[in-house]
Amino acid sequence: MKQQSIASKVAVDMFLVQSIWTAFFIGIYLLIRVVNIFIKGFLNGKEVTGFFNSVFFAGHLYMFIIGIFAIYFLPYFVGNGVTRKDYFKGAVVASFILSIMIPLVASIIALIEKLLLNILNISFYQVQNLNDLDMEGNFVADIIMSFIISPQIEFEINWLLSIALYIINLFTAYMVGWLIGASFYRFGTINGLLTIVFAVFLKILTNSLLRITLDLPVLQYFSILNNLSPNVALLGIIIIITISISIIRVLTKRVAVKM
């Protein structure tokens, strides 16, 4: 069997498993949302957020979490004769496809939801995002908020750009989680904790560069980046993603498999 076909099989297997997880995630989130709309929008007559905008934040956290668990596919594949290289290549492809699938599914649900809510005469309001938040000047709180909440464009304003941003955010969140998980798996707790700091820095830096591409101000701690042009910022995002993937490859290349 050719090496490429093995990597492709890994990608398919991981994508299918994580798609099942994603189906549960979206299903549970959708159920909670239906209850929220019924109580808040239908019974109380208040405005509600759009599905795409609200799932933007939840999806970011979800991809970060399953990214952490991506390393635990390694023992299974190695135990079945798959090389670490093919596991790595397959996992990258699977995570990227998943990052595309989630926004597309969310878009379809958002369009159906909008149609139904218009029929029920329930209106939307803009979800609060990092573009609107005033940071408190507390370093730790600002860092946590800027990690969790990524810059976005309202789906109703520019659906194509909104989806593109969502894909980038989901993929980078997955890579950050995978980087942390791989570090803990290979080095243990102490070095794993140090990797968290580095991975969070990469994610915040990516968010800051995204803000520059959208012509938005960055956090005061990264104000030096305001001098960058949008094109340079976009190049920086590509470089950060490439660095993250390369580090994950190094961490998984000769790691001892724990069966």
NORRAFEN-V271147 format. One record per run of one state. SS is the DSSP state (@ for helix, = for strand, . for the rest). FROM is the first residue (numbers start at 0). LEN is the number of residues. Records with the same first field share a line. If there is no record, write none. Layout:
SS: FROM-LEN + FROM-LEN
This chain:
.: 0-2 + 43-4 + 48-2 + 79-4 + 119-4 + 124-14 + 148-10 + 187-1 + 213-6 + 227-2 + 253-6
@: 2-41 + 50-29 + 83-36 + 138-10 + 158-29 + 188-25 + 219-8 + 229-24
=: 47-1 + 123-1
